[in-house]
Amino acid sequence: MSNETIEQPPIPIGEEHDPRDIDNGNVDLSPEPLPLAPKPLAYPVEALGPVLGPAAKRIAYHVQAPLGMACQSVLGAAALVVQGHYDVKRGNIGTGPVSLFLFTEAESGERKSTVDNVALAPIRAIEAEQREQFDNLMTQYKANDEAWELRRKSIIAEVEGKGKGKQALSEEQQTALGERLAAHDVKRPQAPPMPNLTFSEPTAEGMYKHLKTNRPSAGLYSDEAIGFFGGHGMSDEARGRTIEALCRLWDGAPLTRTRGTVGESGILAGRRLSTHLMMQPVVAEKVLGDTLLQGQGFLPRFLICRENSLIGTRFLADRDPSEGVENDPAIATYRRRIDALARKPLPVNDSGELEPKLLTIKGHSFSVLSELHDGIEAELLPNGEFYDVRAFASKATENASRLAAVMAVIEECDEITSAHIERAGQLVAYYLETMKARTEEAQQDQQERQARDLLEWINTHGGQLNQHEFKRLPSACRSAKKARPLLDWLTRAGYLRCTKHGPSGKAAEWETVTHV
């Protein structure tokens, strides 16, 4: 029989069948299409509350962009301006930052940049103001630093004396010089902070330096995150350090730096970082499938959003051209609150470390949080709803606490109410269901790729396969347990036929089927 094949229809991934039923014609062998991917869930925008929710809806309307993308962007801006001022205490189960790590998947042309620019407009305005002042501040700093350096030299000269006949300093003179220099050194002028509150392609070293010398609270924001994942910080050499630094910042743990040069090592505590990474599906696919990002717990810290595309439906008919982002009341309310918090001086101690105020989840609010936690925990068992996304689900309660705290502060509430916890629960339920659907699709895609690889291997090895050859198959199916389900699917789809059964009745040999 000729083993030549032509273009074949998609390989279905479905339920298993007894090979004898397939061989006896009791199963329909006609090729079946793959099941359609489930539609992304609708983002629960009302759960964002009376400030963030209306702003997200109006941004999505004016920009004509997916609603979930706008929700992620306003959440990202809110977390950035809140994180430096508040931490959250989850009853008696832990205290931590309110920083959020957000991940949005959207097609090219979905207006990611425009949405993010609108949501971050108050932040960008402050950065622009600080850029205008930066040159003058830097000029003044350089002059003050030069004067400081000259004064330091004069102190040394006063003690040492001048000319070639200088005598060695006595012990008393050395002590006096050291004391005067120490007193002078603490007065050295400090360089003005860089005028950016956010960055997009940092390395671990860059984040450390920014958070040490500029501001103790910052944001990693990118509307095209391929720049981050393809940048220096995520190179083969540096990605481990970058991932570790980001994970520690999400946890609120100190950053450590060890260098051979004196004065460059140190421990950096009291720093905060929020993140919003937006990327195209082709990039998201690689990121979500990266075993290192999954294994180190980096991705499970993220709240992931994906919505249907609006491309092809963004018509201008029946829209009032006089209405826009700049004169929308809901967006104006949101921007005023973001601006006020962004301009509020950060609570820092003499070491430059943040000392955020503590928001405590207590009373009935903690009871609601406990119910949320226990409900999710019960679904982490092997047969549970969230077993396949248990790494994400294990951090859901903490993320809910952070969401509730951010919303409470944005809404100018003095405490986190049970309503805030309930709304945060709706949000984390959305994120978990989204990740669950994303994981199921990834598993299906992986199974389809494995089936295609197996079929290609059989075709290139004479078009026939015997069960004794399983150990020669591609690594993904190099055992009976892995190979037989794929062979069943290929047989069911009509790409293979069983030519021999073993003593137990199981299929033992297969050959490819020519499609015409």
HUPE-V281760 format. One record per pair of residues at least 12 apart in sequence whose ideal C-beta (glycine too) atoms are under 6 Angstrom apart, sorted by the first residue. I is the first residue (numbers start at 1). J is the second residue. D is the distance in whole Angstrom. If there is no record, write none. Layout:
i=<I I>
j=<J J>
d=<D D>
//
This chain:
i=<3 3 8 9 10 10 11 11 11 12 12 12 13 13 13 16 16 17 17 19 19 20 22 23 29 31 31 37 38 40 40 40 41 41 41 43 43 43 44 44 45 45 45 47 47 47 49 49 51 51 51 51 52 54 55 55 55 55 56 56 56 58 58 58 59 62 62 63 63 63 64 65 65 66 66 68 68 69 69 69 70 72 72 72 73 73 73 74 76 76 77 77 77 78 78 79 79 79 79 80 80 81 81 81 82 82 82 83 83 83 83 83 83 84 84 84 84 85 86 86 86 86 86 87 87 88 88 88 89 89 90 90 91 91 96 97 97 98 98 98 99 99 99 100 100 101 101 101 101 102 102 103 103 103 104 104 105 105 105 107 108 109 112 112 113 116 118 122 122 122 122 123 123 126 127 127 127 130 131 134 137 141 141 141 144 145 148 148 152 155 159 159 193 193 194 198 198 200 201 201 201 202 203 203 203 204 204 204 207 208 208 211 212 216 216 216 217 218 219 220 221 222 223 225 225 226 243 243 247 249 250 254 254 254 255 269 270 270 300 300 300 303 304 304 337 359 359 361 364 365 365 365 365 368 368 369 372 373 376 376 380 386 388 389 389 389 392 393 396 399 400 400 400 403 403 404 404 404 404 407 408 450 450 450 451 451 451 453 454 454 455 455 457 458 459 463 463 464 465 466 467 470 494 495 496 496 497 498 499>
j=<463 512 515 31 33 34 448 451 493 32 34 493 444 447 448 485 488 488 492 498 507 505 491 498 494 493 494 441 437 306 307 308 430 433 434 67 68 71 426 430 57 67 71 423 426 427 407 411 334 337 410 411 74 330 74 330 331 334 70 71 74 328 330 331 118 324 325 111 114 115 314 111 115 307 310 305 307 104 106 115 115 102 104 305 115 116 119 119 102 276 119 120 338 406 410 99 100 274 406 219 274 338 341 342 98 406 409 97 98 99 217 272 274 217 272 346 354 356 98 356 357 359 409 356 358 359 401 405 358 360 361 401 361 366 252 252 272 402 405 406 272 273 274 274 402 250 275 301 302 276 303 277 302 304 278 305 281 284 306 309 280 311 223 278 223 223 325 335 338 339 342 197 342 342 195 196 197 195 195 195 192 189 191 192 189 189 188 189 184 180 173 177 214 215 214 219 221 222 227 228 231 233 232 233 238 241 242 245 245 255 257 271 268 270 271 354 272 273 274 275 276 277 278 277 279 283 296 298 298 273 301 267 268 269 268 353 353 354 391 392 395 431 434 435 410 405 416 416 418 416 417 418 421 418 421 421 425 397 393 396 393 432 439 435 436 439 435 432 428 428 424 425 428 424 427 416 420 421 424 420 420 476 477 486 486 489 490 474 477 486 490 495 474 512 512 511 512 511 510 509 508 483 513 513 510 512 513 510 511>
d=<3 5 6 4 6 5 6 5 6 4 6 5 6 5 6 6 5 6 6 5 4 6 5 5 4 5 5 5 5 5 5 6 6 6 6 5 4 5 5 5 6 6 6 4 4 5 5 6 6 6 5 6 5 4 5 5 5 3 4 4 5 5 5 5 5 6 5 5 5 5 4 4 5 4 6 4 4 5 6 5 5 5 5 5 5 5 4 5 5 3 5 5 6 5 5 6 4 4 5 4 5 6 4 5 6 5 5 6 5 5 6 4 6 3 6 5 6 6 6 5 5 5 6 4 5 5 5 4 5 4 5 5 6 4 5 4 5 5 4 5 5 6 5 5 6 6 5 5 5 4 5 5 4 5 5 5 6 4 4 5 5 6 4 5 4 5 5 5 4 4 6 6 6 6 6 6 6 4 4 5 4 6 5 6 4 5 5 6 6 5 6 5 4 6 5 4 5 4 5 5 4 5 5 4 6 4 5 4 6 5 5 4 6 6 5 5 5 6 5 4 5 6 5 4 4 5 5 5 6 4 5 5 6 4 4 5 3 4 4 5 6 5 6 6 6 5 6 5 5 6 6 5 5 5 4 5 5 4 5 5 6 6 5 5 5 6 5 6 5 6 4 6 5 4 5 5 4 5 4 6 5 5 6 6 5 6 6 5 5 5 6 6 6 6 6 6 4 5 5 5 5 5 6 6 5 6 6 6 5>
//
